[in-house]
Amino acid sequence: MTMLSQRRGGSLPAARWNAGPHDNSLHAASYTSVIHAPGGRPAMAAAAMITTPGVMDSAVVSCADVLIEDTAAWTEALGGHRGTPLAFEEVQDILLHVWETAAELLPEVLGDPACRRWAAPPTTELGLSFERSDHTGVTPTLASVIDFSPLGPTSRSPRTEMAVTITAEPAMKSTERQDLLRRALVHMAQAFGHVQAEVGLL
């Protein structure tokens, strides 16, 4: 959130984190940071969640999200500076950082992962979604807030969500993660109709 705001000439740091709104217990933690527009409307939010092994489940599940709650409120919070659309380069930056947060930063609470054994192949899902309807009851498409032009044209109708699943060990070098992210995004783009998408374009 901080990076996106700075690129638009604003200073909106994700400085304060509060518990919730998801489970907080002996085996789970959930924290959010919210940026508000003048008047108190939520503009942007970030969330970090992790569940640790318990009696009923041996898996570790971690998640990191960046949410634009209200595009108009975000523009207002930025003092009138440009809000959306997001450049696809910014989308890549967001996904890279939330992946690193979920894969390496959050699991550090469990200690060194090298000391643990995998219960199953570790997977990561990277996703983009428009989760709320507008005032008319219609869910806007991703293309209304993200510039997909670097991926080339698509043969399909605009979508409200896109996702790709990666099977790989969570901890890796930054350059390796960047390369894997680009290849995963090309795979995602091609699966959703951007058949001309290439790694060299990202």
C-alpha positions as a printed NumPy array, in Angstrom:
array([[  0.   ,   0.   ,   0.   ],
       [  2.822,   2.351,   0.864],
       [  4.573,   1.75 ,  -2.466],
       [  1.412,   2.247,  -4.538],
       [  0.612,   5.489,  -2.735],
       [  4.147,   6.864,  -3.109],
       [  4.048,   6.191,  -6.862],
       [  1.008,   8.444,  -7.   ],
       [  2.588,  11.31 ,  -5.094],
       [  0.948,  10.47 ,  -1.771],
       [  2.242,   9.491,   1.647],
       [ -0.066,   6.782,   2.948],
       [  2.091,   4.329,   4.908],
       [  0.686,   1.039,   6.156],
       [  1.915,   1.985,   9.61 ],
       [ -0.628,   0.547,  12.034],
       [ -1.662,  -3.105,  12.22 ],
       [ -4.606,  -4.396,  14.25 ],
       [ -5.687,  -7.915,  15.151],
       [ -8.446,  -9.444,  13.053],
       [-10.827,  -9.766,  11.376],
       [-10.08 , -13.478,  10.945],
       [ -9.169, -16.071,  13.556],
       [ -6.726, -15.281,  16.334],
       [ -6.035, -18.235,  18.619],
       [ -3.279, -20.603,  19.732],
       [ -3.015, -21.864,  16.139],
       [ -3.85 , -18.795,  14.06 ],
       [ -3.044, -15.116,  13.691],
       [ -4.679, -12.417,  11.596],
       [ -3.743,  -8.746,  11.254],
       [ -4.906,  -5.913,   9.028],
       [ -3.78 ,  -2.383,   8.211],
       [ -6.306,   0.067,   6.788],
       [ -5.861,   3.455,   5.111],
       [ -8.89 ,   5.714,   5.388],
       [-10.038,   8.631,   3.268],
       [-11.031,  11.905,   4.912],
       [-14.339,  11.208,   6.618],
       [-13.358,   7.684,   7.612],
       [-14.191,   5.637,   4.506],
       [-11.8  ,   2.649,   4.07 ],
       [ -9.654,   3.296,   0.984],
       [ -7.08 ,   0.491,   1.026],
       [ -6.282,  -2.441,   3.282],
       [ -3.588,  -5.046,   3.717],
       [ -4.059,  -8.342,   5.515],
       [ -1.687, -11.02 ,   6.775],
       [ -2.925, -14.368,   8.109],
       [ -1.398, -17.672,   9.135],
       [ -2.709, -20.925,  10.596],
       [ -0.274, -23.334,  12.202],
       [ -0.468, -27.103,  12.719],
       [ -3.074, -28.186,  15.245],
       [ -4.919, -31.283,  16.362],
       [ -7.073, -31.495,  13.218],
       [ -4.625, -30.29 ,  10.575],
       [ -0.888, -30.735,   9.983],
       [ -0.636, -28.012,   7.336],
       [  0.631, -24.451,   7.587],
       [ -1.465, -21.99 ,   5.592],
       [ -0.395, -18.367,   5.204],
       [ -1.96 , -15.569,   3.206],
       [ -1.176, -11.947,   2.38 ],
       [ -3.591,  -9.598,   0.62 ],
       [ -3.613,  -6.039,  -0.663],
       [ -7.108,  -4.687,  -1.214],
       [ -8.31 ,  -1.499,  -2.848],
       [-11.517,  -1.107,  -0.868],
       [-12.856,   1.953,  -2.687],
       [-11.179,   3.525,  -5.726],
       [-12.837,   6.917,  -5.161],
       [-11.892,   6.911,  -1.467],
       [ -8.299,   6.02 ,  -2.355],
       [ -8.073,   8.903,  -4.821],
       [ -9.496,  11.191,  -2.131],
       [ -7.01 ,   9.898,   0.455],
       [ -4.214,  10.599,  -2.025],
       [ -5.284,  14.233,  -2.122],
       [ -6.68 ,  13.998,  -5.626],
       [ -3.631,  12.275,  -7.102],
       [ -4.213,   9.425,  -9.568],
       [ -5.545,   6.216,  -8.033],
       [ -6.42 ,   3.456, -10.486],
       [ -5.865,   1.974, -12.998],
       [ -2.849,   0.04 , -11.849],
       [ -0.004,  -0.531, -14.268],
       [  0.706,  -4.227, -14.766],
       [  4.229,  -3.558, -13.484],
       [  2.633,  -2.49 , -10.189],
       [  0.56 ,  -5.656, -10.116],
       [  3.768,  -7.682, -10.492],
       [  5.37 ,  -5.768,  -7.609],
       [  2.352,  -6.375,  -5.379],
       [  2.247, -10.09 ,  -6.135],
       [  5.999, -10.426,  -5.604],
       [  5.843,  -8.822,  -2.17 ],
       [  2.706, -10.57 ,  -0.927],
       [  4.159, -13.899,  -2.097],
       [  7.391, -13.231,  -0.226],
       [  5.415, -12.192,   2.861],
       [  3.23 , -15.292,   2.84 ],
       [  6.001, -17.72 ,   1.885],
       [  8.873, -16.496,   4.058],
       [  8.025, -13.718,   6.509],
       [  4.908, -15.217,   8.118],
       [  6.205, -18.815,   8.456],
       [  9.222, -17.492,  10.392],
       [  7.018, -17.678,  13.499],
       [  7.464, -21.468,  13.281],
       [ 11.246, -21.356,  13.213],
       [ 13.609, -22.599,  10.538],
       [ 11.563, -24.401,   7.836],
       [ 14.622, -26.53 ,   7.018],
       [ 14.005, -28.329,  10.315],
       [ 10.534, -29.439,   9.216],
       [  9.323, -32.113,   6.826],
       [  6.822, -31.477,   4.042],
       [  3.427, -33.138,   4.558],
       [  2.616, -32.458,   0.886],
       [  4.103, -30.507,  -2.034],
       [  4.031, -26.82 ,  -1.019],
       [  1.784, -24.72 ,  -3.245],
       [  1.201, -21.006,  -3.68 ],
       [ -1.811, -19.399,  -5.312],
       [ -1.409, -15.915,  -6.743],
       [ -4.67 , -14.227,  -7.597],
       [ -6.308, -11.038,  -8.794],
       [ -9.998, -10.49 ,  -8.128],
       [-12.737,  -7.895,  -8.064],
       [-14.819,  -9.072,  -5.133],
       [-17.495,  -6.421,  -4.698],
       [-20.328,  -5.185,  -6.854],
       [-20.76 ,  -1.493,  -7.607],
       [-23.819,   0.575,  -6.704],
       [-25.723,  -0.963,  -9.641],
       [-25.129,  -4.522,  -8.415],
       [-22.687,  -5.313, -11.228],
       [-19.214,  -6.639, -10.418],
       [-16.677,  -4.592, -12.422],
       [-14.016,  -6.391, -14.429],
       [-10.312,  -6.452, -13.621],
       [ -9.621,  -4.555, -16.839],
       [-11.437,  -1.546, -15.365],
       [ -8.714,  -1.127, -12.704],
       [ -5.645,  -2.893, -14.185],
       [ -3.829,  -2.149, -17.446],
       [ -3.391,  -5.557, -19.087],
       [ -1.911,  -4.176, -22.323],
       [  1.595,  -5.671, -21.673],
       [ -0.035,  -9.112, -21.964],
       [ -1.361,  -8.429, -25.437],
       [ -4.965,  -8.836, -26.624],
       [ -7.296, -11.474, -25.213],
       [ -9.797, -13.653, -27.045],
       [-12.085, -13.845, -24.024],
       [-14.55 , -11.495, -22.387],
       [-13.254,  -9.389, -19.468],
       [-12.921, -11.263, -16.185],
       [-13.545, -10.461, -12.543],
       [-10.789, -12.809, -11.351],
       [ -7.595, -14.507, -12.499],
       [ -5.304, -16.894, -10.613],
       [ -2.351, -19.231, -11.027],
       [ -1.011, -21.964,  -8.742],
       [  2.729, -22.532,  -8.265],
       [  4.243, -25.688,  -6.793],
       [  7.663, -24.794,  -5.419],
       [  9.563, -24.596,  -2.164],
       [  8.464, -21.329,  -0.468],
       [ 11.944, -20.   ,   0.368],
       [ 14.044, -18.937,  -2.612],
       [ 16.401, -16.211,  -3.782],
       [ 14.826, -12.92 ,  -4.852],
       [ 15.966, -13.29 ,  -8.477],
       [ 14.564, -16.828,  -8.618],
       [ 11.208, -15.653,  -7.243],
       [ 11.05 , -12.801,  -9.755],
       [ 11.75 , -15.165, -12.653],
       [  9.215, -17.722, -11.426],
       [  6.627, -14.983, -10.929],
       [  7.015, -13.759, -14.513],
       [  6.704, -17.274, -15.914],
       [  3.656, -17.945, -13.71 ],
       [  1.971, -14.718, -14.823],
       [  2.554, -15.593, -18.482],
       [  1.007, -19.021, -17.846],
       [ -1.958, -17.347, -16.127],
       [ -2.369, -14.805, -18.912],
       [ -2.314, -17.457, -21.63 ],
       [ -4.837, -19.569, -19.714],
       [ -7.18 , -16.581, -19.654],
       [ -6.915, -15.83 , -23.372],
       [ -3.813, -13.613, -23.667],
       [ -2.129, -16.101, -25.991],
       [  0.537, -13.613, -27.118],
       [  1.843, -13.044, -23.579],
       [  5.588, -13.701, -23.248],
       [  8.058, -13.501, -20.377],
       [ 10.077, -10.902, -22.284],
       [  7.116,  -8.512, -22.2  ],
       [  7.015,  -8.398, -18.395]])
